[in-house]
């Protein structure tokens, strides 16, 4: 999972655990008024192409916390959709301990 916040920090989570964080202030401004594309620039003319499968994609209006990233991973590991909490019956022992 990749999380980017407006302060210019990019964080990478692997299996719900933070494995990297770095400044991303050199990537430019996201508020361009252009359309949003996954794997392409807003014009659609980026010269690089690739074949890939996306397993799970979630776009949120705010950066997720470490606890939220871990919770999403833990829910998926237990066969739950983390976005349908009322039908998700998770066992607390399934999650590594991280302070919220």
PyMOL commands that set and color helices and strands:
alter all, ss='L'
color gray80, all
select helices_A, chain A and resi 25-27+66-77+85-87+92-94
alter helices_A, ss='H'
color red, helices_A
select strands_A, chain A and resi 2-4+9-14+17-23
alter strands_A, ss='S'
color yellow, strands_A
deselect
rebuild
show_as cartoon
